[in-house]
Each structure stands twice: as structure tokens, then as C-alpha cells.
Amino acid sequence: RIFQAVVSCIGGDGTIYIIPKSFETALKKLMAEIQNTFKGLGLLIPYSWKKGEACVVRGSDTVWYRAKIVEVSGSTLQVQYIDHGYVESIPPCHLYPTTFYTGIPPFCIPCQLYKTLPIGNFWQQDAVDYIQELLKNEEVEIHVEELPDNPWGKLSISLYFGGMSLSSFMAYQKYCVAEDCQDIQKLGVFEGDLLPSYLLQPLPVPGETFPVTVTHLVSPKEVYICLDSSGNLTKHSATERAASHDSESLNKALKWCNKIVKTLPHLTNFKKELPCLAEYVDGLWYRAKLLSITQLVPVQILVQFVDYGTYLVASTSRLRHIPCHLLKYPVQAVRVLLAGFKPASDDKNVERIPYSPEWSLKALWTMVDCVEGKRLSASILTVSPEVTISLYGDDKNLVHLKLIEMGLAELDE
């Protein structure tokens, strides 16, 4: 069985406590009932607590939770929050004994990684801390591998975050040995002559109008577009729905990659077109490919962010190996040429685009104003030798008409 769950906590022994997404509504309802039933402080008169006894506990957030007594020691009690898994030492004044809600099973499930042996036969504290930092309060995918022998035992699971197996990732980090570690190469470092590559984005059929956003402009005529799943022009085609699903899954996978990026090795191979992860100016890591070495001392490399079309000259410290599973998502940005116009032969603006001098900088900035942050639509005219499109603004007019009005471009029949 496979389901989505949120990791609520990691026990000191490495037990992974999860709350299935399907339980969330019922848990919220129960929590609301508990808050209505219990008000104010805990039990202020002396009480003889017993191990295993049911209670409610007032957490540091002043919210009441279901709990049970794990250990009685002097002036504090060790309790476990049964719907979240974590254990805490609490003064008795924050507890209240109760038989309410004891008929409702705990909402969190204790789990262990299937066929995964920690180094030294138990999870070391640094490994537990690492899993806690990585997974706490995050949504993950759970594959049930084996049921426990008794109802209170641990469920044996495979846990996946952003397409990666936790067992494989922890084995890669040398925290454990995973018996069924088939996908450890997904974290793999690319060696040898095999050059991996990105998949291309499938495009809608020529003539069909579809929503797009412009992610990068090279010149007024050459731009990068992404299929825009938020547009509501007509009901989406299968191509657009697939692109939307890919985009969502890719964003989730990249979020996880940003959490573990320091564990990925730096690039040592600088072959042209090599896929990699590159750090952008916002401090986040994105999918990219190498284009050329622009400087040898220190080494500076021109990369292109494949999901946006943008370029960056980066030092080697900002380039890392890309996990294989990130290659299964098609590149989100597509390079296209805009049809219907050409540079104005009488454009007197002296400031030109250095790499495309037939266009003035004013024409480029005017086109930026026409497309930036706008809901646009496109229709493909040709796909060979280059993808050529008609691009329409949110007013349904061709975007280049503004350039023609201003004398920065002219019609090209």
C-alpha cells in the first residue's frame, strides 16, 4: 500500500512517526473537541500517576494534546504525545488524567525503515538529528512493506521524499546499510563517458492556442516560454496537464534537493551540455547545464538554467552533481522565435543589444514591459527548423504591435 503522510517526529531510537494525510481532518476535529473540553490549567492537587496512564497534556504552545505517561520520576513526568509521537518531560501541573477519547486509536503510526540496518546496530544521535532536520513536518510518500507482529509494533516502510528513498540516502551518507538499496545510484555521481541529458518538453499541436509565461528574453524576437498551467483560456489539453503535473513534481523534488544540496559532490567534470545543479543569485539551487568555461583562473563557467532559459557565470563552488531522478522531468523552458515582425530599419536609438545589434535596447525593454508578469497565450506556427510562435497579450492582441507603434520594429510578412 502506498500513501502520503506527514512526518510528525523522529524518536530517539530512530522510530519515524507519521500521520497519514487521510487522517488530518479527523485529527483536527478531535483536537478542537479537546480544546473545548479542557480549559485553564492542569491538575493542581496531588495525584499518584502510573506508567501507561492516559492523560491530556498542555503543551508549550498552550494547546491540549492526548498523551500517555511513559515514566514517573520525581517532580517531572515523561509523557508521549500519542497523536504526534514525541516524548517530553513535563511538570504534573500541566497534565490532567482522563478516560475521555481513549477509545480513539492514536493518529500517528510508528515506523521503521524496511531492511535497513543502522551502523552499530542502532541509530546514532547525529543520524537521528539529521533525519529530524530533514523530514520533520514534511509530506512524504510511504510504501508499506511489512505489517508489525503486534498492533503496537512498528510498521516496516520504504519512505520517499522528492523521489528519493530515505534508506538509500542514509546509506549514501554512511549512516546505515540498506539491503534493498536499488536506487542509491539515483543520488549518483556521473562517471565515465555516459553523458546524461534532459528530456525536452512536449509541445501542443500547431494552431492550438495555449497559455504561456515568458521566463527570459534574449532579444525582442527570441524568448523562452513555459506552458502556464494557471491560465484558464480553454480547458487544458493533455500536453498542458502533463506539463502542469511535471512542473509541480519538479518543484517538490527541487525543494528536497535544496535541503540536501550540501551532501551532493561538487562538479569536477566540465563537459559542455552536462546537466548539474547550480546556485542562483537568490541562494537556491536549480537545474542547469554547462555551456562554456569563461575564465580559467579562477575557473568561471557559463551555465543556463534549463527551466527558465536564464544564464549565469558561476564559480565551481556553485555547481554540484544533479541526482539522476531530477533528469526524468522535461525542461520547463522552451526557446522560441516570435513571428510577424523584424527590427525597424530606421530605428535611430544608438544603444544596441551587444550580441544582437540589429535590435535597440529600447526595443528589448519595451518588449520586457509587454510580457513581464503578464498572462499571455501562444500559438505554434512551425516547429522546424526552429519553434516559431505568435504571442498574444492578455488583451488578445499580438504583443509586438506595441513595438511597431513606437517605431522600434516593423511588420515582417
Backbone torsions as a table, in degrees:
resi	resn	phi	psi	omega
1	ARG	NA	140.0	-179.2
2	ILE	-122.5	133.5	177.3
3	PHE	-152.7	163.1	177.4
4	GLN	-91.5	144.3	179.8
5	ALA	-150.1	162.6	174.0
6	VAL	-108.0	133.6	177.8
7	VAL	-79.7	117.3	-177.6
8	SER	-87.8	-35.6	176.2
9	CYS	-168.9	167.0	175.1
10	ILE	-117.2	122.0	179.2
11	GLY	-69.1	161.1	179.9
12	GLY	-59.8	-24.6	178.7
13	ASP	-93.0	8.8	179.3
14	GLY	90.9	1.5	176.5
15	THR	-62.8	132.6	179.9
16	ILE	-100.9	117.7	179.4
17	TYR	-97.5	125.2	-177.3
18	ILE	-124.2	149.2	173.3
19	ILE	-117.0	110.0	178.6
20	PRO	-56.1	141.0	-179.9
21	LYS	-57.9	-31.8	-178.2
22	SER	-69.2	-15.1	179.6
23	PHE	-90.6	-10.4	-167.8
24	GLU	-59.5	-42.8	-177.3
25	THR	-64.4	-45.9	-179.5
26	ALA	-64.0	-38.2	179.4
27	LEU	-65.7	-42.8	178.3
28	LYS	-60.5	-41.5	-179.6
29	LYS	-63.0	-45.1	179.9
30	LEU	-63.2	-43.5	-179.1
31	MET	-60.9	-39.6	178.8
32	ALA	-63.8	-40.7	178.6
33	GLU	-62.9	-43.3	-179.0
34	ILE	-61.5	-41.8	-179.4
35	GLN	-63.5	-35.5	179.9
36	ASN	-73.0	-29.8	-176.8
37	THR	-81.4	-40.7	-175.6
38	PHE	-109.5	123.2	179.6
39	LYS	-125.8	158.0	172.2
40	GLY	73.8	-143.5	-172.8
41	LEU	-92.3	176.0	176.9
42	GLY	-80.1	-164.0	-178.3
43	LEU	-75.0	119.1	-174.7
44	LEU	-98.0	-9.0	177.5
45	ILE	-93.7	154.7	-179.6
46	PRO	-57.0	143.4	-178.2
47	TYR	-150.3	139.3	-178.5
48	SER	-92.4	95.7	-177.7
49	TRP	-76.0	145.5	178.4
50	LYS	-122.2	146.8	178.3
51	LYS	-59.3	134.5	179.1
52	GLY	89.0	-6.7	-177.2
53	GLU	-69.5	141.8	178.3
54	ALA	-79.9	144.6	179.3
55	CYS	-157.3	174.4	166.0
56	VAL	-116.6	146.5	-176.9
57	VAL	-125.5	139.5	177.8
58	ARG	-91.9	110.0	-175.5
59	GLY	-73.3	173.7	179.8
60	SER	-63.8	-17.2	176.8
61	ASP	-89.6	9.1	-179.7
62	THR	66.3	13.6	177.4
63	VAL	-96.3	142.7	177.2
64	TRP	-86.6	137.0	179.9
65	TYR	-129.1	153.1	170.0
66	ARG	-72.1	142.1	-179.7
67	ALA	-153.1	174.5	171.7
68	LYS	-140.6	152.3	179.7
69	ILE	-76.7	125.5	179.2
70	VAL	-97.8	-36.3	-177.7
71	GLU	-156.1	141.1	176.3
72	VAL	-109.7	118.3	-179.4
73	SER	-143.9	103.4	175.0
74	GLY	60.3	-126.8	-173.5
75	SER	-84.8	-5.5	178.1
76	THR	-125.1	158.9	178.1
77	LEU	-121.4	139.5	175.0
78	GLN	-94.0	122.8	-178.2
79	VAL	-122.6	154.1	173.4
80	GLN	-116.0	127.7	175.0
81	TYR	-74.1	106.8	-167.2
82	ILE	-71.6	-19.9	179.6
83	ASP	-93.5	-3.0	-178.6
84	HIS	-131.4	-20.6	172.6
85	GLY	98.7	-29.0	-171.8
86	TYR	-75.6	152.4	-176.7
87	VAL	-110.7	140.9	-176.2
88	GLU	-148.5	148.3	173.2
89	SER	-91.0	126.3	-171.2
90	ILE	-132.8	139.0	171.1
91	PRO	-66.8	144.8	-176.1
92	PRO	-57.1	-24.9	-177.6
93	CYS	-66.8	-9.8	178.4
94	HIS	-100.7	8.0	-177.3
95	LEU	-116.8	159.1	174.6
96	TYR	-144.5	123.8	178.0
97	PRO	-70.3	143.7	-180.0
98	THR	-157.2	151.0	170.4
99	THR	-107.5	0.9	176.3
100	PHE	-64.7	145.8	171.1
101	TYR	65.1	8.4	-178.4
102	THR	-73.9	-17.0	179.0
103	GLY	-79.6	-8.9	-179.4
104	ILE	-94.3	122.5	-179.1
105	PRO	-61.8	154.2	176.4
106	PRO	-57.3	144.7	-179.0
107	PHE	-84.1	-19.5	179.1
108	CYS	-98.7	148.6	-175.9
109	ILE	-114.5	124.8	175.3
110	PRO	-77.0	134.0	-175.6
111	CYS	-132.0	157.9	170.4
112	GLN	-132.0	153.9	-179.8
113	LEU	-74.6	131.9	-175.7
114	TYR	-69.4	130.8	176.3
115	LYS	48.5	45.4	179.8
116	THR	-127.1	120.4	-175.6
117	LEU	-109.3	115.6	178.6
118	PRO	-66.2	150.6	176.5
119	ILE	-63.8	128.3	-177.4
120	GLY	83.7	8.5	177.1
121	ASN	71.5	-0.2	171.5
122	PHE	-146.5	154.6	-176.2
123	TRP	-71.7	122.9	178.1
124	GLN	-70.9	155.8	-175.6
125	GLN	-59.4	-38.9	-178.8
126	ASP	-66.8	-31.5	177.3
127	ALA	-69.2	-42.6	179.0
128	VAL	-61.9	-45.1	179.5
129	ASP	-61.2	-38.7	-177.9
130	TYR	-66.4	-45.7	179.9
131	ILE	-63.7	-40.3	179.2
132	GLN	-59.8	-46.7	-179.1
133	GLU	-65.1	-37.3	-176.9
134	LEU	-73.5	-42.4	-165.3
135	LEU	-111.2	-18.4	-172.3
136	LYS	-57.1	129.5	179.5
137	ASN	66.4	13.9	178.9
138	GLU	-98.8	149.9	176.5
139	GLU	-85.4	132.2	-177.5
140	VAL	-133.7	170.2	177.1
141	GLU	-106.2	129.0	-176.8
142	ILE	-109.9	129.3	172.1
143	HIS	-111.7	114.1	179.5
144	VAL	-75.2	122.9	-178.3
145	GLU	-104.0	-36.7	-174.8
146	GLU	-154.4	135.0	177.5
147	LEU	-83.1	152.1	179.2
148	PRO	-71.7	160.4	178.7
149	ASP	-70.5	-32.7	177.0
150	ASN	-124.4	158.3	-173.3
151	PRO	-60.0	-23.7	-177.1
152	TRP	-97.2	3.3	-179.6
153	GLY	-77.7	-178.8	-177.4
154	LYS	-91.5	139.4	175.0
155	LEU	-77.3	131.2	176.9
156	SER	-87.7	122.8	-172.0
157	ILE	-134.0	159.8	160.1
158	SER	-105.6	131.7	-177.2
159	LEU	-115.7	131.2	-178.7
160	TYR	-119.9	131.9	174.5
161	PHE	-125.6	124.2	-179.4
162	GLY	55.2	32.9	179.0
163	GLY	87.7	-2.9	-178.5
164	MET	-105.9	143.4	175.8
165	SER	-81.4	130.6	178.7
166	LEU	-63.3	-40.2	179.2
167	SER	-58.9	-47.3	-179.8
168	SER	-63.6	-41.2	-178.3
169	PHE	-66.0	-42.9	179.9
170	MET	-69.1	-32.1	175.5
171	ALA	-67.8	-39.9	177.1
172	TYR	-61.2	-33.1	178.8
173	GLN	-83.7	0.1	179.0
174	LYS	68.1	27.2	176.5
175	TYR	-90.0	-18.8	-175.1
176	CYS	-159.2	175.2	172.6
177	VAL	-117.9	125.3	-178.9
178	ALA	-106.5	120.8	-175.6
179	GLU	-65.8	-43.3	-177.9
180	ASP	-100.8	54.2	-171.6
181	CYS	-89.8	63.6	-173.8
182	GLN	-76.7	-23.8	-172.9
183	ASP	-108.9	23.8	179.2
184	ILE	-64.9	-28.5	178.7
185	GLN	-68.3	-13.0	177.3
186	LYS	-64.0	-24.8	176.5
187	LEU	-87.0	-1.1	-158.8
188	GLY	-62.4	157.1	176.5
189	VAL	-92.2	131.7	-178.1
190	PHE	-79.6	119.5	179.6
191	GLU	-119.2	167.7	173.4
192	GLY	73.8	-160.2	-172.4
193	ASP	-90.7	-9.3	-177.6
194	LEU	-71.7	114.5	-178.1
195	LEU	-101.7	110.1	179.3
196	PRO	-70.1	160.2	178.8
197	SER	-146.0	162.3	179.4
198	TYR	-81.8	155.9	172.9
199	LEU	-84.6	148.4	178.8
200	LEU	-87.3	150.1	-180.0
201	GLN	-74.5	124.4	174.8
202	PRO	-67.5	140.8	-175.2
203	LEU	-107.1	151.9	173.8
204	PRO	-61.1	163.0	-177.9
205	VAL	-71.5	146.6	177.9
206	PRO	-55.0	140.5	179.2
207	GLY	95.2	-21.7	-179.9
208	GLU	-82.6	135.5	178.0
209	THR	-90.3	132.3	-176.3
210	PHE	-141.8	149.9	-178.5
211	PRO	-75.0	141.3	179.4
212	VAL	-142.0	162.7	165.8
213	THR	-124.0	147.6	176.0
214	VAL	-93.4	123.2	-176.9
215	THR	-101.2	-19.9	-179.5
216	HIS	-160.7	140.6	175.8
217	LEU	-114.6	126.6	172.8
218	VAL	-88.2	-44.3	175.5
219	SER	-149.8	175.1	178.2
220	PRO	-58.3	-24.2	-174.6
221	LYS	-99.3	-23.7	-175.6
222	GLU	-115.5	115.3	-176.6
223	VAL	-136.6	166.7	172.4
224	TYR	-110.8	133.0	-179.9
225	ILE	-121.9	154.5	170.5
226	CYS	-121.0	142.1	173.1
227	LEU	-65.5	131.4	-173.0
228	ASP	-102.5	107.2	-176.6
229	SER	-74.6	-14.4	-177.6
230	SER	-84.4	-12.7	-178.7
231	GLY	-67.2	150.2	-178.3
232	ASN	-125.4	42.4	-177.0
233	LEU	-63.2	-64.3	174.2
234	THR	-136.7	176.3	-179.5
235	LYS	-64.9	140.6	-170.3
236	HIS	-65.7	145.3	174.3
237	SER	-76.5	169.0	178.4
238	ALA	-60.2	-37.6	179.7
239	THR	-61.6	-44.5	-178.9
240	GLU	-68.1	-39.3	179.0
241	ARG	-63.7	-42.1	178.9
242	ALA	-63.5	-41.9	179.8
243	ALA	-63.1	-40.0	179.7
244	SER	-63.8	-44.2	179.9
245	HIS	-64.4	-43.6	178.5
246	ASP	-60.0	-43.7	-177.7
247	SER	-62.1	-44.4	178.9
248	GLU	-62.6	-48.2	-178.7
249	SER	-63.7	-40.0	179.4
250	LEU	-63.4	-43.4	179.8
251	ASN	-60.7	-39.9	178.0
252	LYS	-64.9	-46.0	-178.6
253	ALA	-62.6	-38.6	179.2
254	LEU	-68.9	-34.0	177.4
255	LYS	-60.0	-44.6	178.6
256	TRP	-66.1	-41.0	-179.7
257	CYS	-60.8	-36.5	178.2
258	ASN	-65.7	-28.6	178.2
259	LYS	-73.3	-31.5	-174.8
260	ILE	-109.6	11.6	-169.0
261	VAL	-59.4	-31.4	-178.4
262	LYS	-68.4	-15.9	178.3
263	THR	-86.7	-11.6	-179.0
264	LEU	-86.6	136.7	-176.4
265	PRO	-70.1	152.6	174.6
266	HIS	-69.4	154.5	177.7
267	LEU	-69.5	139.2	173.0
268	THR	-123.2	-11.0	-179.1
269	ASN	-110.1	126.1	-174.0
270	PHE	-118.7	45.7	177.9
271	LYS	-70.1	143.3	177.8
272	LYS	-60.0	140.3	178.3
273	GLU	75.0	3.3	-178.9
274	LEU	-65.3	125.3	175.0
275	PRO	-66.5	146.5	179.2
276	CYS	-159.2	176.4	167.2
277	LEU	-103.1	135.5	179.5
278	ALA	-129.5	145.0	-179.7
279	GLU	-88.7	124.7	179.6
280	TYR	-87.7	175.0	-176.5
281	VAL	-65.9	-16.2	178.1
282	ASP	-84.1	2.5	178.2
283	GLY	86.0	-2.7	178.9
284	LEU	-97.9	158.4	-177.8
285	TRP	-105.1	136.1	-177.7
286	TYR	-132.8	165.2	176.6
287	ARG	-70.7	139.3	-178.6
288	ALA	-149.2	175.6	171.7
289	LYS	-140.2	150.5	-179.2
290	LEU	-79.3	138.2	177.7
291	LEU	-111.5	-50.0	-179.2
292	SER	-165.1	157.2	173.2
293	ILE	-87.4	121.8	-175.5
294	THR	-97.9	-18.2	-179.0
295	GLN	-154.9	141.9	-176.5
296	LEU	-95.2	-34.5	-179.0
297	VAL	-130.2	111.2	-16.7
298	PRO	-69.5	162.4	-176.3
299	VAL	-66.2	126.9	175.4
300	GLN	-126.2	134.3	-173.3
301	ILE	-127.1	134.0	175.7
302	LEU	-83.1	123.3	177.7
303	VAL	-123.2	158.7	173.9
304	GLN	-121.2	131.5	176.0
305	PHE	-80.4	110.3	-166.5
306	VAL	-69.6	-20.3	-178.2
307	ASP	-92.7	0.5	-179.7
308	TYR	-132.6	-27.6	-177.4
309	GLY	92.2	-10.9	-176.7
310	THR	-74.2	157.6	-177.7
311	TYR	-115.1	157.3	176.9
312	LEU	-155.6	139.0	170.4
313	VAL	-94.2	120.0	-172.1
314	ALA	-125.8	149.8	172.0
315	SER	-79.3	163.6	-176.8
316	THR	-64.3	-23.6	179.9
317	SER	-68.1	-15.9	-179.0
318	ARG	-102.6	16.0	179.2
319	LEU	-126.0	130.4	179.1
320	ARG	-135.1	161.3	176.2
321	HIS	-61.9	146.4	-179.4
322	ILE	-100.8	130.8	175.4
323	PRO	-61.6	141.3	-174.7
324	CYS	-55.2	-35.9	-173.7
325	HIS	-67.3	-15.5	177.3
326	LEU	-78.4	-9.6	179.8
327	LEU	-83.7	-11.0	-176.0
328	LYS	-79.7	-13.0	179.3
329	TYR	-90.1	130.4	178.9
330	PRO	-61.9	152.4	176.4
331	VAL	-62.1	138.3	-173.8
332	GLN	-83.4	-28.9	-176.6
333	ALA	-97.1	135.8	-180.0
334	VAL	-118.9	128.3	177.5
335	ARG	-77.7	128.5	180.0
336	VAL	-136.9	158.1	171.5
337	LEU	-106.5	140.8	179.5
338	LEU	-91.8	131.9	-175.8
339	ALA	-91.3	159.2	167.6
340	GLY	100.4	-4.1	179.7
341	PHE	-152.0	163.9	179.0
342	LYS	-146.4	168.2	-179.7
343	PRO	-58.9	143.7	178.1
344	ALA	-70.2	131.4	-178.3
345	SER	-70.6	-20.0	-177.3
346	ASP	-113.5	24.8	177.5
347	ASP	-70.5	111.9	-173.5
348	LYS	-87.6	-1.7	179.8
349	ASN	-64.0	124.6	-173.7
350	VAL	-81.5	-22.9	179.7
351	GLU	-79.7	115.6	-176.2
352	ARG	-112.4	162.4	173.2
353	ILE	-73.3	120.6	-173.2
354	PRO	-55.4	-41.0	-176.7
355	TYR	-90.8	-3.3	-179.8
356	SER	-147.1	65.5	-167.3
357	PRO	-65.5	-9.9	176.7
358	GLU	-68.5	-16.1	179.8
359	TRP	-109.4	141.7	174.7
360	SER	-84.0	154.8	176.3
361	LEU	-62.5	-32.8	178.8
362	LYS	-62.6	-38.3	178.1
363	ALA	-64.0	-40.4	179.8
364	LEU	-63.5	-48.2	-177.6
365	TRP	-67.4	-32.0	176.7
366	THR	-65.6	-42.1	178.2
367	MET	-65.3	-38.0	176.4
368	VAL	-57.3	-45.9	179.3
369	ASP	-61.5	-33.4	-178.0
370	CYS	-71.9	-28.2	-172.0
371	VAL	-115.2	-22.1	-172.2
372	GLU	-67.3	124.6	178.0
373	GLY	69.9	9.6	-176.7
374	LYS	-97.4	152.6	173.6
375	ARG	-88.5	108.6	-173.6
376	LEU	-111.0	165.9	172.4
377	SER	-136.5	156.4	-175.3
378	ALA	-139.4	159.5	174.7
379	SER	-139.9	127.9	-177.6
380	ILE	-78.5	131.3	177.0
381	LEU	-97.7	-48.8	177.6
382	THR	-140.1	154.3	176.0
383	VAL	-113.9	-7.6	-179.2
384	SER	-141.2	141.2	2.1
385	PRO	-73.2	-19.3	176.6
386	GLU	-134.7	152.8	178.7
387	VAL	-69.1	120.1	-179.9
388	THR	-119.9	134.0	-176.0
389	ILE	-132.8	160.1	163.3
390	SER	-97.0	131.2	-177.3
391	LEU	-115.5	127.0	-175.5
392	TYR	-114.2	143.8	177.4
393	GLY	-80.6	-178.8	-179.8
394	ASP	-70.2	-11.7	174.6
395	ASP	-91.0	7.7	178.1
396	LYS	71.2	6.7	174.9
397	ASN	-92.6	153.5	177.4
398	LEU	-61.2	134.0	-172.7
399	VAL	-67.0	-26.0	-174.8
400	HIS	-77.9	-6.9	-178.6
401	LEU	-61.1	-32.5	178.7
402	LYS	-61.8	-42.1	179.7
403	LEU	-64.3	-38.1	-179.6
404	ILE	-67.8	-42.2	177.4
405	GLU	-58.0	-37.7	-175.6
406	MET	-86.9	1.1	179.3
407	GLY	74.3	19.5	-179.7
408	LEU	-94.6	-10.4	178.2
409	ALA	-152.3	166.1	174.9
410	GLU	-135.3	158.8	-178.3
411	LEU	-62.7	141.2	178.4
412	ASP	-124.2	104.8	-177.5
413	GLU	-74.3	NA	NA
